[in-house]
Amino acid sequence: MSIDHHARLDVHDLLARFCHAIDRGDTRAWLELFTGDGTFECGEGGTFAGRAELTDLLSKIRECVGDCSRHLITAVVINRGATWRDLHVEAYGPVMDLRNGGMITEFYDYEFHLRLAGQWRVRAVSARHIGSTAPLLQVNDAKGVNTAAHRLN
């Protein structure tokens, strides 16, 4: 069964709201993204289930990065789930650190399980941390040398 255009737009809107809620620390908007029993699995960071734990997770993320990061979700693949009310979404998640000129310093693979409950909501999400590095996209070092180009030569 194919996924109609409106559902695809709704999913992309949900994923954008996910990023904005994290980056703004907007607890109300964050919780509205999830079903009442929604879960967020952070690999070795544990699993957060239900509204209280999801609120705690958002607080922990904000303690680490404050207003200095921007989460992105890209390369979104949407597939039907077990029922017509379920979708399975895979996506990539680079994180930009604004303290380092907006360089990508973290990267995640996301797996979302969405449920249609009036609107699409996150039933479960898994964020697998792929890596963090010194900024890969640094343009100039302290001496004005283009380090990215320098590494390529």
C-alpha positions as CSV (number, residue, x, y, z in Angstrom):
1,M,0.0,0.0,0.0
2,S,1.4,3.4,-1.0
3,I,1.7,6.4,1.2
4,D,-0.2,9.4,0.0
5,H,1.3,12.8,-0.5
6,H,-0.5,14.4,2.4
7,A,0.8,11.7,4.8
8,R,4.4,12.3,3.6
9,L,4.1,16.1,4.1
10,D,2.7,15.4,7.6
11,V,5.6,13.2,8.5
12,H,8.2,15.8,7.2
13,D,6.4,18.4,9.3
14,L,6.5,16.2,12.4
15,L,10.2,15.7,11.9
16,A,10.8,19.4,11.5
17,R,8.8,20.1,14.7
18,F,10.9,17.4,16.4
19,C,14.1,19.3,15.6
20,H,12.7,22.7,16.6
21,A,11.3,21.4,19.9
22,I,14.8,20.0,20.9
23,D,16.6,23.2,19.8
24,R,14.2,25.5,21.5
25,G,13.7,23.4,24.6
26,D,10.0,23.6,24.1
27,T,8.6,20.9,26.4
28,R,5.0,21.4,25.4
29,A,5.7,21.1,21.7
30,W,8.1,18.1,22.4
31,L,5.4,16.2,24.3
32,E,2.8,16.9,21.6
33,L,5.0,15.0,19.1
34,F,4.6,11.7,21.0
35,T,1.8,9.3,21.8
36,G,1.0,9.1,25.5
37,D,3.1,6.0,25.9
38,G,5.8,7.2,23.5
39,T,9.4,6.1,23.9
40,F,12.9,7.4,23.0
41,E,15.8,5.0,22.9
42,C,19.2,6.6,23.1
43,G,21.4,3.5,22.8
44,E,23.8,3.5,25.7
45,G,22.0,6.5,27.1
46,G,19.0,4.4,27.9
47,T,15.3,4.4,27.0
48,F,12.9,7.2,28.1
49,A,9.2,6.2,28.3
50,G,6.2,8.3,28.9
51,R,5.7,12.0,29.4
52,A,7.8,12.5,32.6
53,E,10.8,10.7,31.2
54,L,10.6,12.4,27.8
55,T,10.5,15.7,29.6
56,D,13.6,14.6,31.5
57,L,15.3,13.6,28.3
58,L,14.7,17.1,26.7
59,S,16.1,18.7,29.9
60,K,19.2,16.5,29.7
61,I,19.8,17.4,26.0
62,R,19.4,21.1,26.7
63,E,21.8,20.9,29.6
64,C,24.4,19.6,27.2
65,V,24.0,21.9,24.3
66,G,21.9,24.9,25.5
67,D,21.0,27.1,22.6
68,C,24.1,26.3,20.7
69,S,23.0,23.4,18.5
70,R,20.7,22.8,15.6
71,H,19.3,19.3,14.9
72,L,18.5,18.4,11.3
73,I,16.7,15.4,9.9
74,T,17.5,14.4,6.4
75,A,17.4,11.5,3.9
76,V,13.9,10.5,5.1
77,V,12.6,7.1,4.0
78,I,8.9,6.4,4.9
79,N,7.4,2.9,4.8
80,R,4.1,1.5,5.9
81,G,4.0,-0.2,9.3
82,A,2.1,-3.2,10.4
83,T,-1.3,-1.5,10.1
84,W,-2.8,1.5,8.1
85,R,-2.3,3.6,11.3
86,D,1.5,2.9,11.5
87,L,4.5,4.2,9.6
88,H,8.1,3.3,9.8
89,V,10.6,6.1,9.1
90,E,14.4,6.0,8.8
91,A,16.5,9.1,8.6
92,Y,19.9,10.7,9.2
93,G,20.4,13.3,11.9
94,P,23.4,15.6,11.7
95,V,23.8,18.1,14.6
96,M,25.4,21.5,14.0
97,D,27.3,23.2,16.8
98,L,26.8,26.9,16.5
99,R,29.7,27.5,18.9
100,N,32.0,26.2,16.1
101,G,30.6,28.2,13.2
102,G,27.7,25.8,12.5
103,M,29.9,22.8,11.9
104,I,28.5,19.3,12.0
105,T,29.9,17.7,15.1
106,E,27.5,14.9,15.8
107,F,25.6,12.4,13.7
108,Y,22.7,10.0,14.4
109,D,20.7,7.4,12.6
110,Y,17.1,7.7,13.5
111,E,14.3,5.1,13.4
112,F,10.8,6.4,14.0
113,H,7.7,4.3,14.5
114,L,4.7,6.7,14.0
115,R,1.1,6.1,14.9
116,L,-1.9,8.0,13.5
117,A,-3.7,9.3,16.5
118,G,-5.7,12.2,15.2
119,Q,-2.4,13.2,13.6
120,W,0.9,11.4,13.1
121,R,2.7,11.1,16.4
122,V,5.9,9.3,17.6
123,R,5.2,6.0,19.2
124,A,8.8,5.1,19.4
125,V,12.1,6.6,18.2
126,S,15.6,5.2,18.3
127,A,18.6,7.5,17.9
128,R,21.8,5.5,17.2
129,H,24.8,7.7,17.7
130,I,27.1,7.2,14.7
131,G,29.9,9.5,15.8
132,S,31.2,12.8,17.0
133,T,34.3,14.4,15.8
134,A,36.3,17.5,15.9
135,P,34.6,19.7,13.3
136,L,34.9,18.1,9.9
137,L,34.0,21.2,7.9
138,Q,36.4,23.7,9.5
139,V,37.4,26.3,6.9
140,N,40.4,28.1,8.4
141,D,42.7,27.4,11.3
142,A,44.2,30.2,13.4
143,K,46.9,30.9,10.7
144,G,44.2,31.2,8.0
145,V,45.1,27.9,6.4
146,N,42.1,26.1,4.9
147,T,42.4,22.9,6.9
148,A,39.7,21.0,5.0
149,A,41.6,21.6,1.7
150,H,44.9,21.0,3.4
151,R,43.8,17.6,4.6
152,L,42.8,16.7,1.0
153,N,46.2,17.5,-0.4
